[in-house]
């Protein structure tokens, strides 16, 4: 594949290794080849003294990454899901690598950043949002459960905010992304080109005709200083003003009781949240409640990714994932026929199936 049409562009810019997700017409949605390409670049640069930091961006102005290529996921799931399992396996291992990367990993979450895009960015050392940022873990809308380490991020969000976001598939603006631990810094989109140029210059020193990399510790300090110089206070977080009813309603033991509390709260936004939740896959919503509450007890991102792999493989074996993608993306009728169709129809055994060990499908990161 030529450089002009590569789905991932990886190149050096001063002392920075630049990774650009390059499918702008598809909102940079992830293919298996893109996961492999990002992993290869990071592996190459980990021991390359010329590279003192890594910066992830997305081509185009609409977003960093809208998640996995769910059309491809839909087709593979219908054919048995072997390719999807391999995709999840490599994707989750990449998420773990990003979290432990030995050099500063800067993710610019400008525009839409969802699902797999969160996995490539929100585990990085420095996570930047702009006024155009819209972040979400929208998996329950298509019959899946939050993954790519998102279950841990949601579980660690303030109060019950993470459960609200996970069960409803609601989006976060830049202020909420910072509040909920998905981002660290707010930089206006107009300043991103200047930021990228400053990072390249700060991590490399010009000498007599060559570029000599600065020291590792100096590079960390330089990256932090450049980001701080371009950052501004994030806009107000919408969820901060909704914590009272969110914490009260989502503390209930079951999804049914959560819905009852939302509807009985007398708060218009809470009623809207209940309606969003009830439109999502009943099985995925109940499995998400169980997975996020269990994620609160897990010791590491790796343990969360191991759990998510079991959950995602279980979803591939079910009905709702294929049906959810069909309704949202393939036919776009927005009328999924979930099985079971109601929360009451989802049994404890149905939920337990998502979290049970799978001898033939284990990631083994933890």
C-alpha positions as CSV (number, residue, x, y, z in Angstrom):
1,X,0.0,0.0,0.0
2,X,1.4,3.4,-0.9
3,X,2.1,6.1,1.6
4,X,-0.7,8.2,0.0
5,X,-3.4,5.7,0.8
6,X,-2.0,4.0,4.0
7,X,-4.7,3.6,6.6
8,X,-2.0,4.6,9.2
9,X,0.7,7.1,8.6
10,X,3.8,6.7,10.9
11,X,6.7,9.1,10.5
12,X,9.2,11.1,12.5
13,X,8.7,14.8,13.1
14,X,11.7,16.2,15.0
15,X,11.9,14.1,18.2
16,X,8.3,12.9,17.9
17,X,7.0,9.7,16.3
18,X,3.7,10.7,14.7
19,X,0.9,8.3,14.2
20,X,-2.0,9.5,12.0
21,X,-5.1,7.4,11.6
22,X,-5.9,7.9,8.0
23,X,-9.4,6.9,7.0
24,X,-11.1,10.3,7.3
25,X,-14.1,9.3,5.2
26,X,-14.8,6.5,7.7
27,X,-14.1,8.7,10.7
28,X,-10.8,6.8,11.0
29,X,-12.6,3.7,12.1
30,X,-10.3,0.9,12.9
31,X,-9.5,-2.1,10.8
32,X,-7.3,-5.0,11.9
33,X,-4.6,-3.8,9.6
34,X,-4.6,-0.4,11.4
35,X,-4.2,-2.1,14.8
36,X,-1.3,-4.0,13.4
37,X,0.3,-0.9,11.9
38,X,0.0,1.1,15.1
39,X,1.5,-1.7,17.1
40,X,4.4,-2.1,14.7
41,X,5.2,1.6,14.9
42,X,5.2,1.6,18.7
43,X,7.3,-1.5,18.9
44,X,9.9,0.0,16.5
45,X,10.0,3.4,18.3
46,X,10.3,2.0,21.8
47,X,14.0,1.3,21.3
48,X,14.7,4.2,18.9
49,X,16.7,6.9,20.5
50,X,15.5,9.4,17.9
51,X,12.0,9.1,19.2
52,X,11.4,10.8,22.5
53,X,7.6,11.0,22.4
54,X,4.7,9.7,20.4
55,X,1.7,11.7,19.2
56,X,-1.6,10.2,18.0
57,X,-3.9,12.2,15.7
58,X,-6.6,11.5,13.2
59,X,-6.8,12.7,9.6
60,X,-9.5,15.1,8.7
61,X,-11.4,17.4,11.0
62,X,-14.3,15.2,12.1
63,X,-12.6,13.1,14.7
64,X,-9.7,11.0,15.9
65,X,-11.5,7.7,15.6
66,X,-15.2,6.6,15.7
67,X,-14.2,3.1,16.9
68,X,-13.9,-0.2,15.2
69,X,-15.1,-0.7,11.6
70,X,-18.4,-2.2,12.7
71,X,-19.5,-3.1,9.2
72,X,-16.5,-5.5,9.1
73,X,-17.3,-6.7,12.6
74,X,-20.9,-7.3,11.6
75,X,-19.9,-9.4,8.5
76,X,-17.4,-11.4,10.4
77,X,-19.7,-12.1,13.4
78,X,-22.3,-13.4,11.0
79,X,-19.6,-15.8,9.6
80,X,-18.7,-17.1,13.0
81,X,-16.6,-14.4,14.5
82,X,-13.1,-15.8,14.2
83,X,-11.7,-12.6,12.6
84,X,-13.5,-10.5,15.2
85,X,-11.9,-12.5,18.1
86,X,-8.5,-12.0,16.5
87,X,-9.2,-8.3,16.1
88,X,-10.2,-7.9,19.7
89,X,-7.2,-9.9,20.9
90,X,-4.7,-7.6,19.1
91,X,-6.6,-4.4,19.9
92,X,-6.7,-5.1,23.6
93,X,-3.1,-6.0,23.7
94,X,-2.3,-2.7,22.0
95,X,-4.4,-0.9,24.6
96,X,-2.3,-2.5,27.3
97,X,1.0,-1.5,25.5
98,X,-0.2,2.1,25.2
99,X,-0.8,2.3,28.9
100,X,2.7,1.1,29.7
101,X,4.6,2.7,26.9
102,X,8.1,3.8,27.9
103,X,7.9,7.2,26.2
104,X,5.4,10.0,26.5
105,X,2.3,9.1,24.5
106,X,0.2,12.1,23.6
107,X,-3.3,11.5,22.2
108,X,-5.2,14.4,20.5
109,X,-8.9,13.5,20.8
110,X,-10.1,16.3,18.5
111,X,-13.7,15.6,17.3
112,X,-15.4,12.3,17.6
113,X,-13.5,9.7,19.7
114,X,-15.5,6.6,20.6
115,X,-15.0,2.9,21.4
116,X,-11.8,1.8,19.9
117,X,-10.7,5.4,19.5
118,X,-10.9,5.6,23.3
119,X,-8.7,2.5,23.6
120,X,-6.0,4.2,21.5
121,X,-6.1,7.4,23.4
122,X,-7.5,7.4,26.9
123,X,-4.7,5.1,28.2
124,X,-2.0,7.4,27.1
125,X,0.2,9.5,29.3
126,X,-1.2,12.8,28.0
127,X,-4.7,13.0,26.7
128,X,-6.0,16.2,25.0
129,X,-9.5,17.3,24.1
130,X,-10.7,20.3,22.2
131,X,-14.0,22.2,21.9
132,X,-14.9,19.8,19.1
133,X,-14.4,16.6,21.1
134,X,-17.2,14.2,21.6
135,X,-16.2,11.1,23.5
136,X,-18.4,8.0,24.2
137,X,-18.4,4.3,24.9
138,X,-21.6,3.6,22.9
139,X,-21.4,-0.2,22.9
140,X,-24.8,-1.0,24.5
141,X,-26.4,0.7,21.5
142,X,-25.2,-2.1,19.2
143,X,-25.4,-5.1,21.6
144,X,-21.9,-5.0,22.9
145,X,-20.4,-4.1,26.3
146,X,-17.8,-1.3,26.9
147,X,-14.4,-2.6,26.0
148,X,-10.8,-1.4,25.1
149,X,-10.2,-0.8,28.8
150,X,-13.3,1.5,28.8
151,X,-14.9,-0.7,31.5
152,X,-12.1,0.3,33.9
153,X,-12.3,4.0,32.9
154,X,-16.1,4.1,33.4
155,X,-15.8,2.2,36.7
156,X,-13.3,4.8,38.1
157,X,-15.4,7.8,37.0
158,X,-16.7,10.0,39.8
159,X,-19.7,8.5,41.7
160,X,-22.0,6.6,39.3
161,X,-21.2,8.8,36.3
162,X,-19.5,5.8,34.6
163,X,-22.6,3.6,34.9
164,X,-24.7,6.4,33.5
165,X,-22.4,6.7,30.5
166,X,-22.0,3.0,30.0
167,X,-25.7,2.0,30.3
168,X,-27.1,4.8,28.2
169,X,-24.2,5.1,25.7
170,X,-24.3,8.9,26.3
171,X,-21.6,11.2,25.0
172,X,-19.2,13.4,26.8
173,X,-18.1,16.9,25.8
174,X,-14.5,18.0,26.7
175,X,-15.4,19.1,30.2
176,X,-17.1,15.8,31.0
177,X,-14.2,13.9,29.5
178,X,-11.8,15.6,31.9
179,X,-14.1,15.2,34.8
180,X,-14.6,11.5,34.2
181,X,-10.9,10.7,33.7
182,X,-10.9,10.2,30.0
183,X,-8.7,13.3,29.3
184,X,-6.2,15.5,31.0
185,X,-5.9,18.8,29.1
186,X,-8.1,21.1,27.0
187,X,-6.5,22.8,24.0
188,X,-8.6,24.8,21.5
189,X,-8.6,23.1,18.1
190,X,-7.1,26.1,16.4
191,X,-3.9,25.7,18.5
192,X,-3.4,22.0,17.7
193,X,-1.1,22.6,14.7
194,X,1.0,25.0,16.8
195,X,1.1,22.4,19.6
196,X,2.3,19.6,17.3
197,X,5.0,21.8,15.8
198,X,6.2,22.8,19.3
199,X,6.3,19.2,20.5
200,X,8.5,18.3,17.5
201,X,10.9,21.1,18.2
202,X,11.0,20.6,22.0
203,X,11.9,16.9,21.7
204,X,14.8,17.4,19.3
205,X,17.8,19.7,19.3
206,X,19.2,21.1,16.0
207,X,23.0,20.6,15.7
208,X,25.3,20.8,12.7
209,X,23.1,19.4,10.0
210,X,21.7,16.6,12.1
211,X,19.0,16.1,14.7
212,X,20.2,14.9,18.0
213,X,17.6,13.5,20.4
214,X,17.3,15.2,23.8
215,X,17.5,13.0,26.9
216,X,14.6,10.9,28.1
217,X,13.9,12.8,31.3
218,X,14.3,16.1,29.5
219,X,11.9,14.9,26.8
220,X,9.2,14.1,29.3
221,X,9.6,17.6,30.9
222,X,9.6,19.2,27.5
223,X,6.4,17.5,26.4
224,X,4.6,18.4,29.7
225,X,5.8,22.0,29.4
226,X,4.6,22.4,25.8
227,X,1.2,20.9,26.5
228,X,0.8,23.1,29.6
229,X,1.7,26.2,27.5
230,X,-1.0,25.5,25.0
231,X,-3.8,24.3,27.4
232,X,-6.7,26.3,28.8
233,X,-9.2,25.5,31.5
234,X,-11.8,23.0,30.2
235,X,-15.4,24.1,29.6
236,X,-17.8,23.3,32.5
237,X,-18.7,19.6,32.9
238,X,-22.4,18.9,32.3
239,X,-22.3,15.8,34.4
240,X,-21.0,17.7,37.4
241,X,-24.4,19.4,37.8
242,X,-26.2,16.1,37.4
243,X,-24.3,14.1,40.0
244,X,-27.1,14.2,42.6
245,X,-29.7,12.3,40.5
246,X,-27.1,10.2,38.7
247,X,-25.6,8.9,42.0
248,X,-28.9,8.3,43.6
249,X,-30.5,6.5,40.6
250,X,-27.6,4.4,39.4
251,X,-26.7,3.1,42.9
252,X,-29.7,0.7,42.6
253,X,-28.9,-3.0,42.6
254,X,-30.6,-3.9,39.3
255,X,-31.1,-2.2,35.9
256,X,-34.9,-2.4,36.4
257,X,-34.6,-0.5,39.6
258,X,-32.2,2.0,38.0
259,X,-34.9,2.7,35.4
260,X,-37.6,3.0,38.0
261,X,-35.6,5.6,39.9
262,X,-34.8,7.6,36.8
263,X,-38.4,7.7,35.8
264,X,-39.6,8.5,39.3
265,X,-37.0,11.2,39.9
266,X,-39.0,14.1,38.4
267,X,-35.8,15.2,36.6
268,X,-36.3,15.6,32.8
269,X,-32.7,14.6,32.1
270,X,-33.1,11.5,34.2
271,X,-36.2,10.5,32.2
272,X,-34.3,11.0,29.0
273,X,-31.5,8.8,30.3
274,X,-34.1,6.1,31.1
275,X,-35.4,6.2,27.6
276,X,-31.9,6.0,26.1
277,X,-31.1,3.0,28.3
278,X,-34.4,1.2,27.4
279,X,-33.6,1.6,23.7
280,X,-30.3,-0.3,24.0
281,X,-29.8,-4.0,24.0
282,X,-31.4,-5.4,27.3
283,X,-28.8,-8.1,27.4
284,X,-25.9,-5.8,26.8
285,X,-27.2,-3.3,29.4
286,X,-27.4,-5.9,32.1
287,X,-24.0,-7.4,31.2
288,X,-22.6,-3.9,31.3
289,X,-23.9,-3.3,34.8
290,X,-22.3,-6.5,36.0
291,X,-19.0,-5.9,34.2
292,X,-18.6,-2.3,35.4
293,X,-19.3,-3.2,39.0
294,X,-16.8,-6.0,38.8
295,X,-14.3,-3.8,37.1
296,X,-14.3,-1.6,40.3
297,X,-12.6,-4.6,42.1
298,X,-10.1,-5.4,39.4
299,X,-6.4,-4.5,40.2
300,X,-5.2,-3.4,36.8
301,X,-6.0,-2.4,33.2
302,X,-4.7,-5.8,32.1
303,X,-7.2,-7.6,34.4
304,X,-10.0,-5.4,32.9
305,X,-9.0,-6.2,29.4
306,X,-8.9,-9.9,30.2
307,X,-12.5,-9.6,31.4
308,X,-13.5,-7.5,28.4
309,X,-12.2,-10.1,26.1
310,X,-14.4,-12.8,27.7
311,X,-17.4,-10.4,27.5
312,X,-16.8,-9.5,23.8
313,X,-16.4,-13.1,22.8
314,X,-19.7,-13.9,24.5
315,X,-21.3,-11.1,22.6
316,X,-20.1,-12.5,19.4
317,X,-21.9,-15.8,20.3
318,X,-25.2,-14.0,20.9
319,X,-27.9,-12.4,18.7
320,X,-27.9,-8.7,19.6
321,X,-24.5,-7.6,18.3
322,X,-25.2,-8.5,14.7
323,X,-28.7,-7.1,15.0
324,X,-27.6,-3.9,16.7
325,X,-25.1,-3.1,14.0
326,X,-27.7,-4.0,11.3
327,X,-30.2,-1.5,12.8
328,X,-27.7,1.3,13.4
329,X,-25.3,1.0,10.4
330,X,-26.3,-1.5,7.8
331,X,-30.0,-0.9,7.2
332,X,-30.1,2.2,9.4
333,X,-33.7,1.7,10.4
334,X,-32.8,2.4,14.0
335,X,-35.3,-0.4,15.0
336,X,-33.3,-3.2,16.5
337,X,-35.1,-6.4,17.3
338,X,-33.4,-7.4,20.5
339,X,-33.5,-11.0,21.9
340,X,-34.7,-10.9,24.6
341,X,-36.7,-7.8,23.8
342,X,-37.1,-6.6,27.4
343,X,-35.0,-6.3,30.6
344,X,-37.3,-8.8,32.3
345,X,-36.4,-11.4,29.7
346,X,-32.7,-11.3,30.5
347,X,-31.9,-13.9,33.1
348,X,-29.1,-14.0,35.7
349,X,-27.7,-17.0,33.7
350,X,-27.6,-14.8,30.5
351,X,-25.5,-12.2,32.3
352,X,-23.3,-14.8,34.0
353,X,-22.4,-16.2,30.5
354,X,-20.6,-12.9,29.7
355,X,-18.3,-13.0,32.7
356,X,-17.6,-16.8,32.9
357,X,-14.1,-18.0,32.0
358,X,-13.8,-19.2,28.4
359,X,-11.1,-21.9,28.2
360,X,-10.7,-21.4,24.4
361,X,-11.0,-17.6,24.6
362,X,-8.7,-16.1,27.2
363,X,-6.5,-13.0,26.7
364,X,-4.1,-13.7,29.6
365,X,-2.7,-10.2,30.1
366,X,-3.0,-10.0,33.8
